[in-house]
Amino acid sequence: MHSIHLKTTVGSDGVLRVQLPPEYQEQELEAIVILELLPKGELANPLKTSGWQPGFFEEVVGGWVGEPLVRENQGDYEVRENLF
């Protein structure tokens, strides 16, 4: 069983359209729909409800100003006994 979580708008015709990934084409399936009404305008600004503080990505992305990060040598890995 797989779940798909999406936020969408029901058309003025009352039809909810759900586009499924290609692997579901020509497959029989059973679908369960759980509806939760969202406050008006919530879909217009998805970042508002993402849980991130406003401006977080603008401040953080590309924000490192220190010395370049270097990954040190990790050494040799341990040779383990084969299980099979």
C-alpha positions as CSV (number, residue, x, y, z in Angstrom):
1,M,0.0,0.0,0.0
2,H,1.3,3.4,-0.9
3,S,0.0,6.8,0.2
4,I,0.1,10.0,-1.8
5,H,-0.3,13.3,0.2
6,L,-1.3,16.3,-1.8
7,K,-3.0,19.7,-1.5
8,T,-5.3,20.6,-4.3
9,T,-8.5,22.5,-5.2
10,V,-11.8,21.0,-6.1
11,G,-13.1,22.4,-9.4
12,S,-16.3,24.4,-9.7
13,D,-17.8,21.3,-11.2
14,G,-17.2,19.5,-7.8
15,V,-14.6,17.1,-9.3
16,L,-11.4,16.3,-7.5
17,R,-8.7,15.5,-10.0
18,V,-5.7,13.5,-8.8
19,Q,-2.9,12.8,-11.2
20,L,-1.1,9.6,-10.4
21,P,2.5,8.6,-11.3
22,P,3.0,6.6,-14.5
23,E,3.5,3.3,-12.7
24,Y,-0.2,3.3,-11.9
25,Q,-1.3,3.5,-15.5
26,E,-3.7,0.7,-16.5
27,Q,-3.6,-0.8,-13.0
28,E,-6.6,-1.7,-10.8
29,L,-6.5,-0.1,-7.4
30,E,-8.6,0.8,-4.4
31,A,-8.3,4.4,-3.2
32,I,-9.2,5.8,0.1
33,V,-9.9,9.6,0.2
34,I,-9.6,11.5,3.4
35,L,-10.7,15.1,3.2
36,E,-9.5,18.0,5.4
37,L,-10.7,21.5,4.6
38,L,-7.8,24.1,4.5
39,P,-8.1,27.7,5.4
40,K,-8.8,30.0,2.4
41,G,-5.6,31.0,0.6
42,E,-3.4,28.3,2.1
43,L,-2.6,26.8,-1.3
44,A,-1.6,30.2,-2.7
45,N,1.4,30.3,-0.3
46,P,2.7,26.8,0.4
47,L,5.9,28.0,2.1
48,K,3.7,29.7,4.7
49,T,2.6,26.3,6.0
50,S,5.8,24.4,5.4
51,G,7.0,24.8,9.0
52,W,10.1,26.9,8.1
53,Q,10.5,30.4,9.4
54,P,10.0,33.1,6.8
55,G,13.3,34.0,5.1
56,F,15.0,30.8,6.3
57,F,16.2,29.7,2.9
58,E,17.3,33.1,1.8
59,E,19.5,33.4,5.0
60,V,20.9,29.8,5.0
61,V,21.4,28.7,1.4
62,G,24.9,29.7,0.3
63,G,25.4,31.3,3.7
64,W,28.7,29.7,4.6
65,V,31.4,32.4,4.8
66,G,34.2,30.5,6.7
67,E,37.1,28.5,5.4
68,P,36.3,26.0,2.7
69,L,35.1,22.7,4.0
70,V,37.5,19.8,3.5
71,R,36.7,16.2,4.0
72,E,39.7,14.5,5.6
73,N,41.0,11.1,4.6
74,Q,38.6,8.5,6.0
75,G,41.4,5.8,6.2
76,D,41.0,2.2,5.2
77,Y,37.7,0.5,5.9
78,E,37.5,-2.7,7.9
79,V,37.5,-5.9,6.0
80,R,34.7,-8.1,7.3
81,E,34.0,-11.8,7.2
82,N,31.5,-12.8,4.4
83,L,28.2,-13.8,5.8
84,F,27.3,-16.3,3.0
